[in-house]
Amino acid sequence: MRRPALIAQQAGRPTGLLGRLLLKLMAHETRSFNREVLDVLAPADGERMVEVGFGHGSALAEIAGASPRAELAGIDVSDDAARVAARRCRVALAAGRLDLRVGDGADLPWPDATFDKAFAVHTVYFWSDPLRNLRELRRVLRPGGLLVLGLRERSPAAIASFPPPTYHFYSDDELAAFLRTAGFGEVDVRMARSGAGDLRIVVSLAQSAHS
């Protein structure tokens, strides 16, 4: 069923009461897929990790609970999402283990080579310039750092259900080309177990500047 335009816009930038309600729904709807992505990310104590588009904050909260000595960060365009995520992640925030920011993933506020791992789930569709976002992710990852993207591949069903221009879907080949151009190495695209068959987990490593 095609999502109304207003709901689609809220998914990209949750705002107000409707946005907060949608975040709660999304936390439930995306739980299985988020866990698949985190299984691939394989968070570990001592690592520095960042999520672009943290939304409801469930993934960061799960990592914080499972890896109590990991250092975490996240950025999202929505002030309301940041407040929801801050409540969900209040223990990690209070301990100084989590840096939550409001801002655009196309201009990340962290220095070069800050993180060991980075991930983003269901956010690629909303990037106005995906190549710029991926270059920023490459910049803040150390050489050899892991990037994991969770997304819905472009398909007739996806386009029919999620209206343009808010959503922009990509094929596996398009994403692989973006990643290589942005400074990532070999791209591994995996079909997710959850969903209707068009969910993908895309994995790649940051190349060194001289690769």
Secondary structure as UniProt FT lines:
FT   HELIX           5..12
FT   HELIX           16..29
FT   HELIX           31..41
FT   TURN            45..46
FT   STRAND          48..52
FT   TURN            55..56
FT   HELIX           58..66
FT   TURN            68..69
FT   STRAND          71..76
FT   HELIX           79..88
FT   HELIX           90..94
FT   TURN            95..96
FT   STRAND          98..102
FT   TURN            105..106
FT   TURN            112..113
FT   STRAND          115..121
FT   HELIX           124..126
FT   HELIX           130..140
FT   STRAND          141..152
FT   HELIX           156..161
FT   TURN            164..166
FT   HELIX           172..182
FT   STRAND          188..191
FT   STRAND          199..206
FT   TURN            209..210
//
